[in-house]
C-alpha cells in the first residue's frame, strides 16, 4: 500500500500541475483588471483541485487520457469557484481558505461580476474539448449549474425555517454539493469513452462521495482545528445554518435540549460560549456519531460502485482518491 500511495501522490501532483498550469494561462494579459484579478485571486487561493483531478482520474479509469479533457477539468474548477464567490456574498463570510473573501477584499458588486465571469469562462473552456458527445456534455454541465442554484436557494430558504428535516437537508446538499462532484466523474467517464454502465457507476460514485463530503464539512465545522480549517470554528452555528448536526440534534434531542439550542440560536448575537455549548449538545445527543456513521455509509456506497469498473490502475486511483477524501481534516 505504501508504494501505491507514493505513486498515487505523484499522480495527484502531476494532475494538479496540469490543471494549475492551464488555469494560469486563462488569466494572462486579461483586461479589465477589476474583473480578472478577483477571479485569479480566488483561483489562486489554495484550493485542493479535487474536482478537476477527479474528472481526469475518472476519464483515465475507463481508458481515457487526461490531456483530452484538461479544459473540461479547468471548466469545473472555474464553475466551483463561481459558487464560492457567490456563496460568500450570500453568507456574508469574510474568510475563505484563510484569506479575505472576494467581496471583502473588493466589494459585493465586483464579487458578483467576477462570479459571473467565471461561469462564462467555464463554458468557454468546456467547449474547447473535442468529443462526439460534447453537446450532451454541455447539457449535463448546464443541468448541474441549475441544480447548484436550486441547492443554494434551498439553503437560503432554510435560514428562515425551523421545520427543516433531514430529508430536506439531503435534497439540498445533493443539489448544492454532490451534483457538481458527480458531474466531474460522469463527464470524465464520457470523455474517456466508457460504457453507459461505467458512466452510471461513476456518477453514483461521485454523488455518494459528494454527499459524504458535505456532511464532513458540517462535522469539521465543530471538530477541526480552526487554523487547519481556514475559517472561523463553529461558523455554521454562528450563522444558524441548518446543517446535518443542527437538524439531527433538534430531531433526537430531549425537549430541554431543543429549548436550550433554540434559546442560544435565537440570541441577536451568539458568543463563543454559546457556540461551544451548542457543540457540546451535538455531542450529548449522539449527533456527532450519527454524522460520522452517515458519512461512512456514503463512502461505502461510493466504494461499491467502483466494483463495476475494470480492474485497472485507473480504478485503483479512484479507490485511493476516495480514501484520501474520507480522511481529510479541512
N, C-alpha and C positions, 0 to 999 in steps of 0.2 A: 504493500500500500504506500510505503514511503516513496518508492521510486515513481509510482503513478502520480502521487501528489506533486512531486517535484516537476515531473513532465507537464502536469496539468497547470501548475503555476506558471511555467514557461509559456504554455499555450495561452493562458489568460493575458499575460504580459504582452505577448505578440499581437493578440487581437485588439487589446486596448490601444496599443501603439498605432495599429492601422486606423482605428476609429478616430483617435485623437489627432493624428496627422491629417486625416481627411477633414475633420471638423475645423482645424486651424485654417485650412485653405479656404473655407467658406467665408471667413471674415477678413481676409486680406484685402486691403485697399478699398474697403466699402464705406460709402458715404450716404447719408449724413451720419456723423459720429453719434449724435443723440439717439439714433435708432440702433446702430450696430454695436456700440460699446456696451450697453446694458445686456444685449444678447450674449456677447462674448464673455462678459463678466460672470453671468450665471453658468454658462457652459464651462468656464474655467474654474468654477468654484469648488471643485473637489468631488464631483460625482463619481460613483463607482463604475459607471458604464455597464451596469448589469444587463439592461435591456438590449442595447446593441450587441453586446457579446453573446447574449442568449440567442439572438436571431442568427448570428453567424454560426454558433455551435449547432443550432437546430438544422440549419442547412447542411452542414457537414455530416450530421448524424444520419442523413438519408442519401449521402453521396454527392452533395453539392460542394461548391468552392466558395470560401469566404469572399474572395475578390469579386465574385459575380453579383453579390448583394450588399457590398460595402456601403453604397449610397443609401440603401434601404435601412441599414443599421444606423447610419447618421440621421436619417429622417425620423426614426422612432425616438432617438435621443433628443432631437430638437422638439418633437411633439411633447415628450415627457417634461422638458424644461419649460415649455409654454405653460403646462399645467401648474408647475411650481410657482412661476411668477404670479399667475392669476390667483392661485390658492392663497399665496402670502398676502396679496391685496385684500382678498375677501376675509381672511382670518386676522388681518392686521398684525401679522407676525413681523418682528424686527430682525430676527436672526434666522439664517438658513445656512446649513453646513459650516457653522462657526463664523460667518461673516454677515454683514448687513444685507438685508433683502434688497431687491432692485428698487422697490417703491420707497424704501427708507433712504437708500443712497442717492437716488434721484428724486422722483415723485410718482404719484399714482398714475398720472397721465402717461409718463414715459414708460412705466411698467406695463400698462395695458397695451400701448403701441408696440413695445418690444415683444410681448407675448404674441400678439397678432402676427408680427413679422416672423417669428419662429414657426408659426403654423404655415405661413406661405412658403417659407424655405423648406419645411419638411416635405411638402408636396412636390416642390421643385426637385428635390434630391431623390425622392421616391421614384419619380417618373424618369430619372436618369437611367434607371435599371432596365435593361433589355430582357424581356421574358415574354413568351407567348400568352401568359395569363396576367399581364400587367394591368389590364383593365379590371379584372376581378380583384387583384391585389389592391388597386386603388379604391375599389368599393369597400373592401374589408377595412381599409385604413380609415375611410370616411365613417363607416359604421362604428368603428371603435372610438373615433373622436366624438361622435354623437353620444355614445354611451358614457364616455368620460364626463361630458357636460351634464348628462342626466344624473350621474352619480354625485357630481358636485352640487347639483341642485337639491338632491335629496339630503345631502349632508347639511346644506344650508337650511332646508326646511326643518330638519330635526332640531335645530337650535331653539326653535320656539315650541317644541313639543316635549311632553314628559311621558307620553304613552308609546314611545318607540320600543318595538320588540326586537328580540334577536333576529327574528326572520326579516324584519325591516332592515336591520343593520347588515345582514348578509347580502341582501339585494343591493344595498348602497355600495358596499365595498367591492362587490363583484363588478359593478359598473365603474366605480371610481379608480380602483387599483388593479384588480385581477384581469380585466379585459385587455388592458394595454400589454401586460406581460404575456397573456395568451396570444395576442396579435403577433408578438415577436416570434413565438415558437411556431405559430400557424404559417405565417408568410415565409419564415425561414424554411419550413418544410416544403412550401410551394416552390420557392426559388431553387431548392435542392432537387426538385422533380420527384419528391416522394410520392408513394401511392396514397390514395384517398384515406385508407386505413391508417397509414403512418401519420398523415397530416392531422387527422382527427385525434389521434392519440397525443400528438404534440400539443394540440390545442388544449386538451384536458390536463395534460402535464403542466402547461403554463398557467391555466386557470386555477388549478389547485395550489400551485406554488404562490400565485398572486394572492389568493385568499389567506394562506398562511402568512405571507409577507406582511399584509396589513394588520392582522391580529398581533403579529410580532411587534409591529410599530406601536400598537396600543399598549402592549405589555412593557416594552422597553421604555416607554414614557415614564414609568414609575419604578423600573428596576435597573436601568442602565446608569452608568456614571455620566454625569452632566457634561464633563469635558469630552468624553468619547462621543456622546450623543449629538453634540453640535447644536443643541438648542436648550432652552430652559427645562430643567427637570420638572415634571408634573404639569407641563404646559397645557395638556388636554384637559386637566382638571380646572386649571385657571380659566380656560375658555369654555368650560362646561360642555365639552364635546360629548356626544352620545357614542362613546366607544364601546367595544365589547365589555370592558371592565365595568363601566358605569351601568350599562343596561343589565348585565348579569347580576351585579350586586343588588340592584333595585328589584330584580325579579325573584331572587332567592333569599334576600335578607329579611330579617325579622322586622316587624312594624317599627320597633325602636331604631333599628339600623337605618331603615328608609327615612325616618323622620330626621335622624342626625345628618344623613347625606343631604337631604333637601335643605336643612337649616344652614348648612355650610355653603351650598351652591346658590342659595337664594340671597346671600350677602351681596351688597353692592360691590365689594372688593374682597377677594379671597386672599388671606395672608398665608405665609409659609406654613404656619401651624395648621391651618385649615387644609392645605394640600396634603401635609403629612398624615393628618387624621383620616382623610378620605382614602389615602393609600393603605393605611392600617386596616380600614374597614374592608377594602378589597381582599386583604389577606385573611381577615377574620371570617369572611363569608365563603372562603374557598374559591373566590373568583380568579385569583392569580393561577391556581392549579387548573381550573376549568379552562382558562385561556391557553395554558400550555398543552393541555390534552387536545383541544380543538386544533391548535397549530400542528401538533404531531399527526393528527388524523389526516389533515390535508396534505402534509408532506408524504405520508404513507400512500395516499391515493395518487399523488403525482408520481411517486416511485413505481407504483404498479403499472402505470401507463407506459413506462419505458420498456416493459417486457415485450411489447408488440414490435418494437424496432429491431432491426438486425443486430446481432451481437458483434458490434464493431467498436473500434476505439472511439468513434464519434458518440455512440450510445454511452460508453463509459464516461466520457467527458460530461455528458448531461447528468449522469448519476453523481459525479463529483461536484458539479455545479450546484445541484440540489443540496448536497451535504454542506457545501460552503455557505449557502444561504441559510440553512437551518441552524447554523452555529454563529450567525452574525450577532454582534453586540451593539450595533448602531444602525 
